[in-house]
Amino acid sequence: MALATTENTITTSDRADGARDRRFGPAMALSCRECGARYDLGPSFACNECFGPLEIAYDFGRVTRERIAEGPTNIWRYRSLLPVPEDVASKPNMAPGWTKLVNAGNLARELGIRSLHVKDDSGNPTHSFKDRVVAIAVEAARNFGFHTLSCSSTGNLAGAVTAAAARAGLDACVFIPSDLEQAKIVMASVYGGRLIGIEGTYDDVNRFCSELIGDELGDQWGFVNVNLRPYYAEGSKTLAYEIAEQLGWRIPDQIVIPVASGSQLTKIDKGFKELIALGLVEDRPYKIFAAQAEGCSPVSAAYKAGHDVIRPVKPDTIAKSLAIGNPADGPYVLDIARRTGGAVEDVTDAEIVDAIRLLARTEGIFAETAGGVVVGVLRKLVASGTLDPDAETVVLNTGDGLKTLDAVAAEARPTAVIRPSLDAFRAAIA
Ligand SMILES: *Cc1c(COP(=O)(O)O)cnc(C)c1O
């Protein structure tokens, strides 16, 4: 693992275009989010100086709307804004993204807001937004010569990793808490590879994976959300790009995003900022709202208490995909919500179930529990006057309801079970 020393730190100005490592496209270096120290692009995730998280620094050059529009209808249309090579789309990959931005007029009317869209990421190949982040991590794994793809997962990531590894011809070994929904266990095992259930919470699983990396596996395995995290995280920027492009190159006034580790929210903000900096959209303010389940709401609790520090919790919620009690990017979420004039809010399990049914009934979208968290929080923010009902609003549905059937199964049954006779039918619907 080659880390640059501070003496040969790379900046966008002193590295000539010809010296670029083209395997990483416009990416130039890893940069510490806390102290700004720079490192060569490698499989590392924490700063040697201050232990802060590393992120990708770019030199984009000129990027135009026209050039993007000529690209494929998946995340690779934005390859000039991602740490991937120009020919990325030609390698075996899941081609996620370009999911529907649904004009949710019925739900908007029901909630009393003027303009609402649902960005429906259940349409991705393994039915959650995780295919986006994994696609970038696979490229990083290829570049670093890792033959095994791994992760600690709250469920959706495990399926996205095993599927992408299968397509890319890599081995997979993924780690989950052993008590996940059955659909997520099936999704994580059907694509082959090894699936290890850990007796404990996601936070226990994550700690264990960090131990594995320290214990030499880090030189052989690409843990997409640990040693490949800086690359992985960039995949979430494509949600920002797609939403803006699908709105006709405009950033929405308000957006509601679910928070587990907080990586997705942090990178959607980064994506919006890049679009503004590149002149691809008008420079207008936008507000970012973060959504959590009450049973795992460490960021919301800190926000409401006015704290900058996040106190870890032990999760207890049906929204298992968001059940991270010690969110790595939590402090950045707080910062973004406060800086943009947004907020952080949470909803109970009962409100999540209600919201899943509301979205299904009004828009024909069946969301997993994370989507219920977002729609539930949207409803709560409108009711409390925190969200402007006249401003253009986008909410994310990050996963498919078929993966969390138990959340609504208790109330989902036939209206009636009858003999096939007209009389019985008339009696049943009377
Ligand atoms: C992982 C996940 C999220 C949130 O991801 P973070 O980047 O960790 O905040 C949201 N929704 C679903 C369905 C997920 O699987």
The ligand as an SDF file (V2000), in Angstrom:
LIG
                    3D

 15 15  0  0  0  0  0  0  0  0999 V2000
  -27.3530    1.1790    3.2700 C   0  0  0  0  0  0  0  0  0  0  0  0
  -28.6940    1.7490    3.0760 C   0  0  0  0  0  0  0  0  0  0  0  0
  -28.9890    3.1120    3.3230 C   0  0  0  0  0  0  0  0  0  0  0  0
  -28.0560    4.1350    3.9330 C   0  0  0  0  0  0  0  0  0  0  0  0
  -26.7440    4.0440    3.7430 O   0  0  0  0  0  0  0  0  0  0  0  0
  -25.6120    4.9190    4.4550 P   0  0  0  0  0  0  0  0  0  0  0  0
  -24.8050    5.3960    3.3240 O   0  0  0  0  0  0  0  0  0  0  0  0
  -24.8630    3.9440    5.3200 O   0  0  0  0  0  0  0  0  0  0  0  0
  -26.2220    6.0150    5.2690 O   0  0  0  0  0  0  0  0  0  0  0  0
  -30.2570    3.5480    3.0440 C   0  0  0  0  0  0  0  0  0  0  0  0
  -31.2100    2.7340    2.5750 N   0  0  0  0  0  0  0  0  0  0  0  0
  -30.9790    1.4370    2.3340 C   0  0  0  0  0  0  0  0  0  0  0  0
  -32.0980    0.5960    1.8440 C   0  0  0  0  0  0  0  0  0  0  0  0
  -29.7210    0.8990    2.5730 C   0  0  0  0  0  0  0  0  0  0  0  0
  -29.5100   -0.4040    2.3280 O   0  0  0  0  0  0  0  0  0  0  0  0
  1  2  1  0
  2  3  1  0
  2 14  2  0
  3  4  1  0
  3 10  2  0
  4  5  1  0
  5  6  1  0
  6  7  2  0
  6  8  1  0
  6  9  1  0
 10 11  1  0
 11 12  2  0
 12 13  1  0
 12 14  1  0
 14 15  1  0
M  END
$$$$
